[in-house]
Amino acid sequence: PAGWEGDPPPSGTEVFIGKLPQDLYENVLIPLFQRVGRLYEFRLMLTFSGLNRGFAYARYSDQRGARRAIATFHNFQLQQGCSIVVCKSTEKRELSVEGLGGWVSPGELEARLRELTQGVLSVTLHASPRQPRGQLAVLKYSSHRAAALAKKTLMEGNVRLGGLQVRVSWLNQDLKQKLQSSQKKPSSTRVQGDKLLRVPRPAPLSLLMHNILENLNTLCQRQCLGTPLYLTKCVQANPNGWLQFWCQVVIPGCPAPFSGFTWVRQEGPGRRGHEKAKVAVALYVLQVLGESL
């Protein structure tokens, strides 16, 4: 508002307004909601064609204004037989994006999102619970407004991420808890940072190396992609003997390297952990390329 100085109003000053008649717009709604307090911001949600989507958000300069709006306008009849809903806004700031391919990295995704939206705080990738070999991204924004505008842009703008059409929704609490729980302990399947990598079932390391690394090398030669080059780096260890590795395999004929994080079990000193990590990333690349083992 004109003359405003300082930071935006704190949490608890925004209300959600639902069940709005589709023929009402700001010229009616803003004067109405200004009756109970000073408005800092009013956002009426519209489609790209300009139609009222039936809900809006009003942020007041203080929490007192928000409480008055709820007390005054909840179940208020804007039109005959049409009562609106006014309640405290949950002010969600996290979105989930499903439908991402396994090759998408968080760096690439974040760069694309910063081109399309504003207020991105973080981007994390997880194994998709619905899409085999796919990924789910959790996007965190600086405010509910930024997240809501981002959701609108990604949903209605026919946006493709990683070359694929994606599904965007608010991150629900059940999914959030499930993703957090899966990150607390090492398991045979992890997504941390870049991509999903699978740790092979226990077997003699030499046999795994022969089968998986040779299969990948044979596949690359058959498709004239060149010889794979492996890079591994241990980035974390826990007291239970698990090591987390960052892994990358560069294939000359592929447009981008395959990279990600995986956990392996350390068994004695030496570079056996690095060798297991190479097996994990090689197995992942074989799966991405569609090779059947």
Secondary structure, DSSP 8 states (H G I E B T S, - for coil): -TT--SS---TT-EEEEES--TT--HHHHHHHHGGGS-EEEEEEEE-TTS-EEEEEEEEESSHHHHHHHHHHHTT-EEETTEE-EEEE-----EEEEEEE-TT--HHHHHHHHHHH-S-EEEEEEEE-SSSTT-EEEEEEESSHHHHHHHHHHHHHTT-EETTEE-EEEE--HHHHHHHHHHTSS--SEEE-SS-EEE---S--HHHHIIIIIHHHHHHHHHTT----EEEEEEEEE-TTSEEEEEEEEE-TTSSS-EEEEEEEE--SSSSHHHHHHHHHHHHHHHHHTT---
